[in-house]
Amino acid sequence: MVLAEMASWYPLLQRRYLCTKISKTTSSVHHHNRWTIKQVTKSNFPDSLEDIKSHLRDSRFVAVSMQTTGSYSSPWHRVLPVDTSETAYLKAKYAAERFQILQFAVCPFSVRASKLIAHP
């Protein structure tokens, strides 16, 4: 897609804050509507991968966000000197299974008629 074509869509894009959509109403009352965001886990990864592939094929452009994360463990999940070897192993296993090195967010955008559609 050429840059000039992207620039023509720029006024149609609204600024989004923390994945919420704010509807404008009278006075100072605002209603917050949650956007649908897909959380991908081990159990839904194959289906989610097929969905995102389909949306990527049909998209005009894609927004990508990455964040490095670490492992936060609650005090009761940390290995302590009083833990047995079995307990220490299970605590370490629990932390390793939940450790995330990289969080990756992708949102394909498609254009239909005169509407810009996000597929978060």
N, C-alpha and C positions, 0 to 999 in steps of 0.2 A: 504494500500500500504506500502510496506517495505521501510525503509530508503534508502537502497542501490539502489532501483529502482528510487526513487526520485533523488538521487545523479546523476544517469545516465542522467537525463533530465536537470540538472543544467546548463551545457554549452549551451543548446539551449535557455535558458531564457536570454533575453536582459534586461538591466536596462531601466526602463521607467521613464520619467520625466513629471510630471503634465499632464498625459494622452495624450501626444503627441508622435508621431512617427517621428523620424528624418531620412530622407533618405540620404544616403551618395552620394555626387556628387563631381565633380572635383572642385578644388580651395576652396574658403571659402564660397561658396554659399550653403545654406541649404534650403530645402523645408520642410515645416511643414505640416503634414497631421493630421487632427483631428481624434481621435479615436471616434467611436460611443459610447456614454455613455447615458444610459437611465435615464431620470429624472422621478422619481416616485412621483406622486401627488395623491390627493384624487380621482380625476377623472379617472386616469388610474391604480389605485392600484390593482383592481381585475385581470385585464389582465396581469399586470406586475408580480403579485404573481404566476399566472399559468406558465408564461414564466420562472421565476427563479426556480420554483419547477422542471420543466422539465430539465433545464440545470444542476441543482444540482444532479438529479438522474443519469445523464450521465457523471458527472464530475469525474476526477481522484483526484483533490484537489481543494481547494477553498481559495482565498485570501479575508480577511475581514478587514475593516477599520471602526473605529467609532470615532466620534468627537462630543464633547458636544458644543452646541451653545446656544446663548441667544437671546434676543430680542433687535435689534437695531431699534430705532425709530427716524425718522427725526424730527427736531425741530417742524414742523407743525403738527406732530402726537402726540405730548406730550400734556397732559392735562394742561391747563393754568387756572389761576384764573379768567380770563375774559370769559371762556367758559360757555355756558349754560349747564344745566344738561344733556340735550339730546346730545349736542356736545361732552361733556366729556364721556358719555356712548359710543357713536359711536367710539371715539378715542380709548377707552379702549378695546372695542370689536375688532376693527381692529388689535390692537397689540396682543391680545390674540389669534386670528385666525392665526397669522403669527409666533407666538412664537414656536421655535423648541428646544426641550430639547436635542435631540440626532439625529445626522445624521449618517446613517449606509450605508456603501458601501460594496458590495459583488461582487466578480468576480470569477465564476467557470471556471476551466480549464479542457479541455478534450484533449485526445490524439487520433488522427486518422491517420492511416498509420504511418508516421514518423514525423508528425507535431503536435505541441502543439498549441491548439486553445483557445483563451480567449473569454469569453462571458460576456463583461462588461454590 
